[in-house]
Amino acid sequence: MKSILLGWPFWALLSAGFAAMTAIFAKVGVENVNSDFATFIRTIVILAAAGMMVYVTGNWQSPDTVSGRSWSFLVLSGLATGASWICYFRALKLGDAARVAPIDKLSVVFVAIFAVLFLGERLSLPNWLGVCLIACGAVLVAYRV
């Protein structure tokens, strides 16, 4: 059991479950609120939760132990996350959660493509087939007849 809790699949599935709850909670929460303000509230909650997690787990490290390269990419990641959240909440404000979330999950397809192009990762034929099926599935779930 302990090995399951230490592996990436367990945490990835938890992430997916929490992401699903995020879409549902956000759709209800953004109903009578400006989407940008809703994103701001969400960000404050996440900042507090992340700070609490670092404190509780004792994982604080001095910022000067982080390399300049890591700082640069973490800042870029934060900016991309913020842009993603702003766009996601705007989309939820305008559309159905069951249609917005699958399109948002096309990020899985983009990650595969970007990982190959920019990180030099390699995907096998079955992996590419999975990427294509994810893309088709997302479009089919979001498509309205």
Secondary structure by P-SEA (a helix, b strand, c coil): cccccccaaaaaaaaaaaaaaaaaaaaaaaccccaaaaaaaaaaaaaaaaaaaaaaaccccccccccaaaaaaaaaaaaaaaaaaaaaaaaaacccaaaaaaaaaaaaaaaaaaaaacccccccaaaaaaaaaaaaaaaaaaccc
